[in-house]
Every structure is written in structure tokens, then in C-alpha cells.
Amino acid sequence: MFRHFQGNQSVLMIGLDFGSTTSRAMVACAHLERNPVSERMELGEPELLYRSKAILTPFEHGKLCPERIDQCIDRWLLESGIDTEQLFSGGAIVTGLAAEKENAHIIARSVREKVSHAIVATADDPCMESWLAFMGNSLKLSRANPEVPVINLDIGGGTTNLALGIDGNVLSSGSYYIGARHFQFEPGTYRLLEISNHGQQLLKQLNLVLRPGEECSPESIERIVSYYVQGLEAIVSGDQSWFETDIGKPLCQVAFQANLPETASRTTSAAITFSGGVGELLYQYSQTESLPGTTAFGDLGIDLCKGIAQSEILSRSVSRFVPEYQGRATVYGLALHSAELSGNTLYMPNPEQLPVNDLPIVARLALDADEESITQSIQLARKTNSGGCIRIMLKNDNYPGFKELKLFGERFASVLESVNFPEALPLLLLVPKDFGKAIGSYASRWGKLPINLMAVDEVPDRKAGFVSLGKVKNFVIPVYFYGMH
């Protein structure tokens, strides 16, 4: 049950993960602490307050079941004992085959109704899922071994999402249609019940004929699993040519590029970690040499786990680099790492409007940007329905002088006046360093312009397409990025 924390320095974070096979939730608490060196507010070491049992993702007649989705979210919130108004940050993700269902939007709707300021990402954002899985599964391992490249493979029911990181920093990511649930069986047997669209493509490539209702032969199962294992081996070995063949092309959603600095080790010597449902099984198998019975989960998860364990390429790090949560990654990444913290020199005249969701990042501007560039950026923001965001950049990360800030702010204000930017439309400036309040004040003519302008500072630059802001707490704001490039 949730334990109440005294004082206003504690914040609550929630993660909700809806996958092809299972769904789960977790709640954690962390203290907002001031870094004595940077003087920024940061989140201290989180404490896990609640972790739900994994449940089978609620499907009914080939679609997600809205009533059961609502029920499971309500049950998680009730079991955790939290008041959603107390939440500081939150994330929900819909992945794999769950996100491909025609009514996948019902999860986003339900989450937004119950946790209004949670970011909701789907399978059309696979690179964010890769990043979250790395942060939730392999961050501590990577930081503990800063010279070793770490490739995390998050293997679920519909996809394998990869991220390569060094010293805790993700350098590249990718996604492939390799998963355990493209073929669904009657649990305990190989009697086929359902085949996904990607599974049908695979059968064509392998010249296999399998039909729902029929028992699959051991040879057919072995060929499918072998195909998946070959694909995973090609990915971690950097063999892009495998995915340029007719047999490999259908698997690639976002190509994984091993972009390592020259000083780093070669990709072939990278440590390999696993997360997702298959990852959990793999670490269990590595430590106990035991697994559930045949198709216990109604899919190929157990067979795929065995295939990975038998691969020298894929299993080379399983016993040496064991993640803290042993594969239960994405939900941890969602709760603990989905949000960045702003600085506390904000320009936020109307904090009561928060949270603000789904602002497209329309442009990146240097402080010396001319009026034409600023005009183009603001016009792009004006064309959106929800408002827009502009990222302000520094050259060589040098701290700007007062004159440079003032001149940019005044140019920005002049353009806002000339284009008559709609008063009701949010316009967010993401600002480096700690001059958010200054640049917002100049750009708004010290609050005199009729515009809904906000400036949030000291937020790390992520290569993303959208940003959302949570509610203010202790003069800082949770900032969410998604649509990762």
C-alpha cells in the first residue's frame, strides 16, 4: 500500500505499460534535491512504492477491450493508494501488436482521463520505447561500466526495440518486427490459433504453410525461431546486408545503426542486455535452467528464449551483465525516466494552464537568428491546432551575454507583433542554461504582448518531435519528449 511522505519535496511518478502480451504499472517516489554544484533541482534516488502483477493485455475478438482497460487502470490506481492529483510525472506506452489494433487509441484516451498529464506514446514512436527500455533496464550497468558499449534488446510480443549506449548515454536506436506473439497457440500445445500480419509475411518468406486450428510441427517452429535468432544476430553484429535481402526486409521498422565514437570498442565486443517478456524469461533461464512449459503464455516466447540462449553471439553477456530488474524495463523507464526536469528560472505567467500536451517542436533557432528565420518558425507554430514549441540553441554551448539575449528577445517580440500570433495558442520556448525568465520577458515585451508565451530552461536537448509540460512543483516542471528521431 502507498506510504504517505511528509513535506513538499517528495514527488510521485507512475508508469503504465501496455504490450502485445502483458501489461503492468508501477509507482515510485523521489525527492526533489538541489545539486550543490549546478544549483539545479534534481530527482534523488527513487523508491519503488508499487509494482503491479503483470496481466494479460485485455483483448476481445481481436480488439482491445475498453471496459477491461479501464478496470485494470482503476485497479492499479486503487492498489497503489495514490491520488492522481499528487502525481508529478507519468508515462504510458502502447507497444507491439496492442498498438496495431484499430482501437488502440482507447488506451491513450483512458490514461488521459485518469492521469491527465501523463505522456502517452505508441508503436509509431518505437525509438522512444527503445530509449525507455535502455534507461529502465541498462542505465546502471552502463554507468558502472563506462568504457563498455551496451546494446539493450527489448523483446516483446510484437517487436524488438534496440538501443546502444555508452556511460548511460543512448547513441542510437532501432526497431524490428521480431516478437513472440506473431504466432499464438493454445497454451501447452502448438495448435495454432492466430497469426499476425507480420507472421503471415514471415511464412511467405520461409515458404511455410500454417493454418489456424492446425498443429504446427517441431520443424516449423524451429524454422521460425531460427529466422528470428538470425535476425537478432545480424542486428547486434552490425550486418545491415541481412536486412537488405528479401527475407530480412520485412522485419525492419527502424534500422539500427551502431554509431560508436572512434574511441569506443567495436560493436562486436559490446555487452548485450535483454528486457521485455522474452528478456525476463532469459534471465530466469540463465539462473535456474528452468522455464514454464510448452507455450505456457500462448506464444513463442519460451522457444525464442531458448533460441537466444543457444546463440553464442546473443548470449555472450547474459551471465556477466545482469540488469537490476532482470528484464522488467519499460515500465521502470516510463516511471523513472520519462520526464526531464526544467530549471527554476521559468517564464510562466499562467501556470494554472498546465499541463500542456502535444506541442510539436517546429524549429530550432540560434540566438543570432535573423527576423526571417524567426518569422518562419513562428508561422509554423501558428499553423498547428495545439500550439508549438521552438528550441533555442547556443553555439559551442557558450553562455550568452546580456546584449545577445536582449537583442534576440526584442527581434522575437517584433515578429510576434507583426504576425499577430493568436492569443489563445500556447507558444513554448525551450531555452538552454538558466535564462528562461529573461528571454521570455524580452520576447513578450515584459508581459505586455497579448500572447500565451512560456519559456522553460535547462532542459536537455533530445531529438524529438513533440513536447508536453506537467504541473509546476517547487518551481520546476516535468518536461516530456516523444516522437524520438
C-alpha positions in Angstrom: 0.0 0.0 0.0 1.2 3.5 -0.7 3.0 5.3 2.1 2.5 9.0 2.5 5.6 11.2 2.6 5.7 14.3 4.6 6.9 17.6 3.2 6.6 19.1 -0.2 10.0 17.9 -1.6 8.7 14.4 -2.4 7.2 13.7 -5.9 5.3 10.7 -7.2 5.9 9.1 -10.6 3.8 6.5 -12.5 4.5 4.2 -15.4 1.9 2.2 -17.4 3.0 -0.3 -20.0 0.5 -2.0 -22.4 2.2 -4.6 -24.6 1.4 -7.3 -27.1 1.2 -9.9 -24.3 1.2 -8.3 -20.9 0.5 -5.0 -19.2 1.7 -3.6 -15.9 2.1 -0.5 -13.8 4.5 0.9 -11.2 4.6 3.9 -8.9 7.8 5.4 -7.4 8.7 8.3 -5.2 11.8 10.5 -5.3 12.9 13.7 -3.5 13.5 16.9 -5.3 17.0 17.9 -4.3 19.2 20.8 -5.1 22.5 19.9 -6.7 25.2 21.8 -4.7 27.3 22.3 -7.8 24.8 23.3 -10.5 22.2 24.6 -8.0 19.5 22.9 -10.2 16.7 20.9 -8.7 17.2 17.2 -9.4 15.4 13.9 -8.6 17.2 11.8 -6.0 17.3 8.1 -5.9 13.8 6.8 -6.5 12.0 4.4 -4.1 9.6 1.9 -5.5 6.2 2.1 -3.9 4.0 -0.1 -6.0 4.5 -2.6 -8.8 1.5 -4.4 -10.2 1.5 -8.0 -11.2 1.7 -8.5 -15.0 -1.7 -9.1 -16.5 -2.6 -10.3 -20.0 -3.3 -7.3 -22.1 -7.1 -7.2 -22.4 -8.1 -8.3 -25.9 -11.6 -9.3 -27.1 -12.5 -10.6 -30.6 -9.2 -9.3 -31.9 -9.5 -5.8 -30.5 -8.6 -4.1 -27.2 -11.4 -4.2 -24.7 -12.2 -0.7 -23.4 -14.1 -1.8 -20.3 -11.3 -4.1 -19.1 -8.6 -1.5 -19.9 -10.5 1.0 -17.7 -10.9 -1.7 -15.0 -7.2 -2.6 -14.9 -6.1 1.1 -14.7 -8.6 1.7 -11.9 -7.4 -1.4 -10.1 -3.7 -0.3 -10.3 -4.6 3.2 -9.0 -6.6 1.7 -6.2 -4.0 -0.8 -5.2 -1.2 1.8 -5.2 -3.3 4.1 -3.0 -2.3 7.2 -4.8 -4.3 10.3 -5.6 -3.6 11.1 -9.3 -3.6 14.8 -8.4 -0.4 14.1 -6.4 1.5 12.8 -9.4 4.4 14.9 -10.6 5.2 12.9 -13.7 3.9 9.9 -15.5 4.2 7.9 -18.7 2.1 5.3 -20.6 3.2 3.4 -23.6 1.3 1.1 -26.0 3.5 -1.2 -27.9 3.8 -4.1 -30.3 0.6 -5.8 -31.5 -1.5 -3.8 -29.0 -0.7 -0.6 -30.7 -1.5 -2.0 -34.1 -5.1 -2.7 -33.2 -7.6 -0.4 -34.9 -8.9 0.8 -31.5 -5.5 1.3 -29.8 -6.5 4.9 -29.2 -8.8 3.8 -26.4 -5.8 3.3 -24.1 -4.5 6.8 -24.7 -8.0 8.2 -24.0 -8.4 6.2 -20.8 -5.0 7.1 -19.5 -5.5 10.8 -20.2 -8.9 10.7 -18.5 -7.4 9.2 -15.3 -3.8 10.6 -15.4 -4.3 13.8 -17.3 -0.7 14.9 -17.5 0.8 11.5 -18.5 2.7 11.3 -21.7 1.2 8.6 -24.0 3.4 7.0 -26.6 2.5 4.3 -29.1 4.3 2.0 -31.5 4.6 4.7 -34.1 7.2 6.1 -31.7 9.5 3.0 -31.5 12.7 4.9 -30.8 11.2 6.3 -27.6 10.3 2.8 -26.5 13.9 1.7 -27.2 15.3 4.7 -25.2 12.9 4.0 -22.3 13.8 0.3 -22.2 17.5 1.1 -22.1 17.0 3.6 -19.3 14.8 1.3 -17.3 17.0 -1.8 -17.8 20.6 -1.0 -18.6 21.3 2.5 -17.3 23.0 1.5 -14.1 25.0 -1.3 -15.8 26.1 1.2 -18.5 27.2 3.8 -16.0 29.0 1.2 -13.9 31.0 0.1 -17.0 31.5 3.5 -18.8 34.0 2.1 -21.3 31.8 -0.8 -22.5 29.2 -0.2 -25.2 25.9 -1.8 -24.1 23.2 -2.9 -26.6 19.8 -3.5 -25.0 17.3 -5.7 -26.8 13.8 -5.2 -25.6 11.9 -8.2 -26.9 8.2 -8.3 -26.5 5.3 -9.9 -28.3 5.4 -7.8 -31.5 8.7 -6.0 -31.7 12.3 -6.0 -30.7 13.5 -2.4 -29.8 17.2 -1.8 -29.6 19.3 0.9 -28.0 23.0 1.3 -27.9 24.5 3.3 -25.1 27.9 4.3 -23.6 28.2 5.5 -20.0 24.5 5.8 -19.7 24.0 7.9 -22.9 21.9 6.4 -25.7 23.7 6.9 -29.0 21.3 5.1 -31.4 18.2 3.0 -31.5 16.1 0.9 -33.8 13.1 -1.4 -34.0 12.3 -4.7 -35.8 9.2 -6.9 -36.1 10.7 -9.7 -34.1 8.5 -10.9 -31.3 6.9 -13.8 -29.6 3.3 -13.2 -30.3 3.1 -13.1 -34.1 2.0 -16.7 -33.7 -0.5 -17.5 -31.0 -1.2 -21.1 -29.7 -3.5 -22.9 -27.4 -1.3 -22.8 -24.2 0.5 -26.1 -23.6 0.3 -27.1 -27.3 1.4 -25.9 -30.7 -2.1 -25.8 -32.0 -2.2 -22.5 -33.9 -4.9 -20.0 -33.0 -3.9 -16.8 -34.7 -1.2 -15.3 -37.0 -0.4 -11.6 -37.1 0.1 -9.8 -40.5 3.8 -9.8 -39.8 3.6 -13.5 -39.1 1.9 -14.1 -42.4 4.7 -12.2 -44.2 7.3 -14.4 -42.4 5.5 -17.6 -43.5 5.7 -16.4 -47.2 9.4 -15.8 -46.9 10.0 -19.2 -45.3 7.7 -21.0 -47.8 5.7 -22.4 -44.8 2.0 -23.1 -44.8 0.5 -22.9 -41.4 -3.2 -22.5 -40.7 -5.2 -21.6 -37.6 -6.7 -24.7 -36.0 -3.8 -27.0 -37.1 -0.9 -28.4 -35.0 2.4 -27.0 -36.0 5.3 -29.4 -36.5 8.5 -29.1 -34.4 10.3 -28.4 -37.7 8.1 -25.4 -38.5 8.6 -23.9 -35.0 12.4 -24.4 -35.3 12.5 -22.6 -38.7 10.5 -19.6 -37.4 12.6 -19.3 -34.2 15.9 -19.8 -36.1 14.8 -17.0 -38.5 14.2 -14.6 -35.6 17.5 -15.5 -34.0 19.4 -15.0 -37.2 17.8 -11.5 -37.5 18.8 -10.6 -33.9 22.4 -11.9 -34.5 22.6 -9.7 -37.7 21.4 -6.7 -35.8 24.0 -6.9 -32.9 26.7 -7.8 -35.3 26.1 -4.8 -37.5 25.2 -6.9 -40.5 22.9 -4.5 -42.4 23.2 -6.6 -45.6 20.9 -9.3 -44.0 18.1 -6.8 -43.9 18.6 -5.8 -47.5 17.6 -9.3 -48.6 14.0 -10.4 -49.4 14.0 -12.5 -46.2 15.2 -9.7 -44.0 13.5 -6.6 -45.3 10.0 -7.3 -43.8 11.5 -7.3 -40.3 12.9 -3.8 -40.3 10.7 -0.9 -38.9 13.6 1.5 -37.9 17.1 0.4 -38.9 19.6 0.2 -36.1 22.9 1.9 -36.7 25.8 1.2 -34.3 27.1 4.8 -34.2 30.0 4.5 -31.8 32.7 7.1 -31.2 36.1 6.1 -32.6 37.5 5.7 -29.1 34.9 3.1 -28.2 35.1 -0.6 -28.6 33.8 -2.3 -31.7 30.1 -3.3 -31.7 31.0 -7.0 -31.7 32.5 -6.6 -28.2 29.6 -4.7 -26.8 27.7 -6.1 -23.8 24.3 -7.3 -24.7 21.4 -7.0 -22.3 17.8 -8.0 -22.7 14.4 -6.7 -21.5 10.7 -7.3 -22.3 8.9 -10.6 -21.7 11.5 -12.7 -23.5 14.3 -10.9 -21.6 12.6 -11.8 -18.3 12.5 -15.4 -19.3 16.1 -15.4 -20.5 17.5 -14.2 -17.2 15.3 -16.7 -15.3 16.6 -19.5 -17.6 20.2 -18.4 -17.2 20.0 -18.5 -13.4 17.7 -21.5 -12.8 17.9 -23.5 -16.0 14.1 -23.8 -15.8 11.3 -22.4 -17.9 7.5 -22.7 -17.9 6.0 -25.5 -20.0 5.4 -25.5 -23.8 3.7 -22.3 -25.0 2.7 -21.5 -21.4 1.9 -17.9 -22.5 0.2 -19.0 -25.7 3.1 -17.8 -27.9 6.7 -18.4 -28.9 8.3 -16.6 -26.0 9.7 -19.7 -24.4 11.0 -21.1 -27.7 12.6 -17.7 -28.6 14.2 -17.6 -25.2 15.8 -21.0 -25.7 17.0 -20.0 -29.2 18.7 -16.9 -27.8 20.3 -18.9 -25.0 21.8 -21.3 -27.6 23.3 -18.4 -29.7 26.9 -17.6 -28.7 26.6 -14.2 -30.2 23.4 -13.2 -28.4 24.0 -14.9 -25.0 27.6 -13.8 -24.5 26.8 -11.3 -21.8 23.8 -12.9 -20.1 25.7 -14.2 -17.0 28.1 -11.3 -16.7 25.9 -8.2 -17.3 22.7 -8.8 -15.4 20.3 -5.8 -15.2 19.0 -4.8 -11.8 15.4 -5.6 -12.7 16.3 -8.6 -14.9 14.3 -7.5 -17.9 11.3 -5.7 -16.5 12.4 -2.5 -18.2 9.9 -0.4 -20.0 7.6 0.3 -17.1 10.6 1.4 -15.0 11.9 3.6 -17.7 8.4 5.2 -18.0 8.0 5.9 -14.3 11.6 7.0 -13.6 12.9 8.5 -16.8 10.0 9.6 -19.0 10.3 13.2 -17.8 13.2 15.7 -17.7 13.2 18.4 -15.1 13.2 22.1 -16.1 15.4 24.7 -14.4 13.7 27.0 -12.0 14.1 30.4 -13.8 10.9 29.9 -15.8 8.8 32.4 -17.7 5.4 31.1 -16.9 2.8 33.9 -16.5 -0.2 31.4 -16.3 1.0 28.2 -14.5 -2.7 27.3 -13.9 -2.9 26.3 -17.6 -0.6 23.3 -17.0 -0.4 20.6 -18.0 0.0 21.4 -21.7 0.2 18.4 -24.0 1.4 17.6 -27.5 3.2 20.7 -28.7 5.1 20.0 -31.9 8.7 21.2 -31.9 8.6 23.2 -35.1 12.0 24.8 -35.2 15.5 25.2 -33.7 16.8 28.7 -33.6 20.2 30.2 -32.7 20.3 33.3 -30.6 21.7 35.2 -33.6 18.8 34.1 -35.9 17.5 36.8 -38.2 13.9 38.0 -38.4 13.2 35.9 -41.5 14.2 32.7 -39.6 12.2 33.7 -36.6 9.2 34.5 -38.7 9.3 31.2 -40.5 9.4 29.4 -37.1 6.5 31.3 -35.6 4.4 30.8 -38.7 4.9 27.1 -38.4 3.7 27.2 -34.8 0.7 29.3 -35.8 -0.4 26.6 -38.3 -0.8 24.0 -35.5 -4.0 23.3 -33.6 -2.4 22.8 -30.2 0.3 25.4 -30.2 4.0 24.9 -30.9 7.5 24.8 -29.4 10.7 26.4 -30.6 14.1 25.1 -29.3 16.7 27.9 -28.7 20.3 26.8 -29.4 23.7 28.0 -28.3 26.8 28.0 -30.4 29.5 25.9 -28.8 27.4 25.8 -25.6 28.9 29.1 -24.6 26.9 31.2 -22.1 25.4 34.2 -23.9 25.9 37.8 -22.9 23.1 40.1 -21.7 23.2 42.1 -25.0 22.8 38.9 -27.1 19.8 37.8 -25.0 18.2 41.2 -25.2 18.6 41.5 -29.0 17.1 38.1 -29.7 14.2 38.7 -27.4 13.4 42.0 -29.0 13.6 40.5 -32.5 11.3 37.7 -31.4 8.8 40.2 -29.9 8.8 42.3 -33.1 7.9 39.2 -35.2 5.2 38.2 -32.8 3.6 41.7 -33.2 3.9 41.6 -37.0 2.3 38.2 -37.5 -0.4 38.7 -34.9 0.1 35.3 -33.2 -3.2 34.0 -31.7 -3.5 34.9 -28.1 -5.0 31.5 -27.1 -2.4 29.4 -28.8 0.5 28.2 -26.5 4.0 29.1 -27.7 6.8 27.4 -25.8 10.5 28.3 -25.9 12.8 25.6 -24.7 15.9 27.5 -23.5 19.4 26.2 -22.6 21.2 27.4 -19.5 19.3 29.4 -16.9 17.9 32.4 -18.9 14.3 31.2 -19.5 12.8 34.1 -17.5 15.0 36.7 -19.1 14.3 35.6 -22.7 10.6 35.1 -22.1 10.4 38.6 -20.6 12.1 40.3 -23.5 10.1 38.2 -26.1 6.8 39.2 -24.5 7.7 42.9 -24.0 7.7 42.1 -20.3 4.2 40.6 -20.4 2.6 43.4 -22.4 2.0 41.4 -25.6 -1.3 39.6 -25.8 0.3 36.1 -26.2 0.4 32.9 -24.3 4.2 32.6 -24.3 6.2 30.3 -22.0 9.9 29.8 -21.6 11.3 26.7 -19.9 15.1 26.5 -19.3 17.9 24.0 -18.6 16.1 21.1 -20.3 18.5 18.6 -22.1 18.2 18.6 -25.9 16.5 15.4 -27.1 16.0 14.7 -30.8 12.2 14.6 -30.6 9.2 15.8 -32.5 6.8 16.7 -29.6 7.0 18.0 -26.0 4.5 18.2 -23.2 4.7 20.0 -19.8 3.4 18.8 -16.5 2.4 20.9 -13.5 4.7 23.1 -11.5 6.1 21.8 -8.3 8.8 23.6 -6.3 9.3 26.0 -9.2 10.3 23.2 -11.6 8.2 21.4 -14.3 8.4 17.9 -15.7 9.1 18.0 -19.4 8.2 15.1 -21.7 9.7 14.4 -25.1 8.4 11.9 -27.7 8.4 11.3 -31.4 12.1 10.4 -30.9 14.3 10.5 -34.0 
